[in-house]
């Protein structure tokens, strides 16, 4: 098939860490590499807190402020396939099939003995670790137990009691559902194709150094004529996840989602043309 | 006033929930058509355009997003007499899905080989 120019795309993983992966995609078009990047950012489903029912809040932060902060907390989503989208679920609002409940109850008691001792830190930090999940597979990402995600700081006498409903979603709807914190995407580090136009003071070479990826390509000879037919075919991609799922899983799921989209469109196309054969002339 | 309201109700066009449709008036003959893809954007549009152009029977293929606040993409295809726009579209979708499959397999093979810098997980999920 002509879509595979000489063997089709190749993947070469350079490094794989707990929450980041560097890989090189070669022998394919920029549009395919960009589709992969876009799907990883915006269409891989994860879990995130979507509804918050606040029972008591006497902290310094307002209810909506806390609800917003809760929404931003990444939740482990490696088992997200098991959970349905709420819009596809048969329930009216939410149910265990399409949501996970997390509760939080922190009350800081007043200790009258320590009250006037300035050397004692009486601030209680409410963190993501205080959230109790009803589902073992969906809980706040907590890789660094010493520095958990801070929700609010409380002083003695204050109380926070709430229930969160985490739902499955994609970042196309809200960025809190994005499994990635950042993706770096580079091709043609020497700017051989002149896709980049650098803003310079005096000297381009001095002001714009080449990236680490340039080590894999041959430098441009200043005397060589510009090849206007050249196309990019080597893409350096680094995915950094929020910790909600493994980076290699994000990439694999992204491609599967792309396939599902294409398959769905084929079915719809078939339906469209079956409905009214004459209209289309065959 | 009341008559105009009732008229609107009668004439109300049925909302098209289909994901793929042919833009009315764009299919003068089977070899050309503009397809409207509901809820799709540059992610699919640009890659699909490329896959279509790879088909030697396709004379012209392009995509556009008519308005940024409407979630739809238009794909225009013109083909030679050997095929039809709809068949070219079908083949384009098929080819791109095959390509995705190829990338998945390449990825899995690379993961299985394990020839990369690897940092062991401290605490698994």
HADDOCK unambig.tbl for C-alpha pairs under 7 A between the chains (distance, minus, plus):
assign (segid A and resid 2 and name CA) (segid B and resid 54 and name CA) 6.39 0.50 0.50
assign (segid A and resid 3 and name CA) (segid B and resid 51 and name CA) 6.61 0.50 0.50
assign (segid A and resid 3 and name CA) (segid B and resid 54 and name CA) 5.75 0.50 0.50
assign (segid A and resid 3 and name CA) (segid B and resid 95 and name CA) 6.90 0.50 0.50
assign (segid A and resid 9 and name CA) (segid B and resid 103 and name CA) 6.27 0.50 0.50
assign (segid A and resid 10 and name CA) (segid B and resid 103 and name CA) 6.96 0.50 0.50
assign (segid A and resid 10 and name CA) (segid B and resid 106 and name CA) 6.06 0.50 0.50
assign (segid A and resid 11 and name CA) (segid B and resid 106 and name CA) 5.72 0.50 0.50
assign (segid A and resid 11 and name CA) (segid B and resid 107 and name CA) 5.83 0.50 0.50
assign (segid A and resid 11 and name CA) (segid B and resid 110 and name CA) 6.93 0.50 0.50
assign (segid A and resid 12 and name CA) (segid B and resid 110 and name CA) 6.48 0.50 0.50
assign (segid A and resid 13 and name CA) (segid B and resid 110 and name CA) 6.70 0.50 0.50
assign (segid A and resid 13 and name CA) (segid B and resid 116 and name CA) 6.16 0.50 0.50
assign (segid A and resid 14 and name CA) (segid B and resid 116 and name CA) 5.27 0.50 0.50
assign (segid A and resid 14 and name CA) (segid B and resid 117 and name CA) 6.37 0.50 0.50
assign (segid A and resid 15 and name CA) (segid B and resid 116 and name CA) 5.28 0.50 0.50
assign (segid A and resid 15 and name CA) (segid B and resid 117 and name CA) 4.41 0.50 0.50
assign (segid A and resid 15 and name CA) (segid B and resid 118 and name CA) 5.91 0.50 0.50
assign (segid A and resid 16 and name CA) (segid B and resid 117 and name CA) 6.11 0.50 0.50
assign (segid A and resid 16 and name CA) (segid B and resid 118 and name CA) 5.02 0.50 0.50
assign (segid A and resid 16 and name CA) (segid B and resid 119 and name CA) 6.53 0.50 0.50
assign (segid A and resid 17 and name CA) (segid B and resid 118 and name CA) 5.86 0.50 0.50
assign (segid A and resid 17 and name CA) (segid B and resid 119 and name CA) 4.86 0.50 0.50
assign (segid A and resid 18 and name CA) (segid B and resid 119 and name CA) 6.66 0.50 0.50
assign (segid A and resid 18 and name CA) (segid B and resid 121 and name CA) 5.61 0.50 0.50
assign (segid A and resid 31 and name CA) (segid B and resid 46 and name CA) 5.67 0.50 0.50
assign (segid A and resid 31 and name CA) (segid B and resid 47 and name CA) 4.78 0.50 0.50
assign (segid A and resid 32 and name CA) (segid B and resid 47 and name CA) 5.30 0.50 0.50
assign (segid A and resid 35 and name CA) (segid B and resid 43 and name CA) 4.60 0.50 0.50
assign (segid A and resid 35 and name CA) (segid B and resid 44 and name CA) 6.60 0.50 0.50
assign (segid A and resid 35 and name CA) (segid B and resid 47 and name CA) 6.69 0.50 0.50
assign (segid A and resid 38 and name CA) (segid B and resid 43 and name CA) 6.08 0.50 0.50
assign (segid A and resid 39 and name CA) (segid B and resid 43 and name CA) 7.00 0.50 0.50
assign (segid A and resid 252 and name CA) (segid B and resid 104 and name CA) 6.08 0.50 0.50
assign (segid A and resid 255 and name CA) (segid B and resid 100 and name CA) 5.72 0.50 0.50
assign (segid A and resid 255 and name CA) (segid B and resid 104 and name CA) 6.55 0.50 0.50
assign (segid A and resid 259 and name CA) (segid B and resid 97 and name CA) 5.06 0.50 0.50
assign (segid A and resid 259 and name CA) (segid B and resid 100 and name CA) 6.37 0.50 0.50
assign (segid A and resid 262 and name CA) (segid B and resid 93 and name CA) 5.61 0.50 0.50
assign (segid A and resid 262 and name CA) (segid B and resid 97 and name CA) 6.25 0.50 0.50
assign (segid A and resid 265 and name CA) (segid B and resid 19 and name CA) 6.77 0.50 0.50
assign (segid A and resid 265 and name CA) (segid B and resid 20 and name CA) 6.62 0.50 0.50
assign (segid A and resid 266 and name CA) (segid B and resid 90 and name CA) 6.20 0.50 0.50
assign (segid A and resid 266 and name CA) (segid B and resid 93 and name CA) 6.75 0.50 0.50
assign (segid A and resid 268 and name CA) (segid B and resid 18 and name CA) 6.90 0.50 0.50
assign (segid A and resid 268 and name CA) (segid B and resid 19 and name CA) 6.18 0.50 0.50
assign (segid A and resid 268 and name CA) (segid B and resid 20 and name CA) 5.79 0.50 0.50
assign (segid A and resid 269 and name CA) (segid B and resid 20 and name CA) 5.76 0.50 0.50
assign (segid A and resid 272 and name CA) (segid B and resid 21 and name CA) 6.65 0.50 0.50
assign (segid A and resid 280 and name CA) (segid B and resid 30 and name CA) 6.23 0.50 0.50
assign (segid A and resid 281 and name CA) (segid B and resid 30 and name CA) 6.32 0.50 0.50
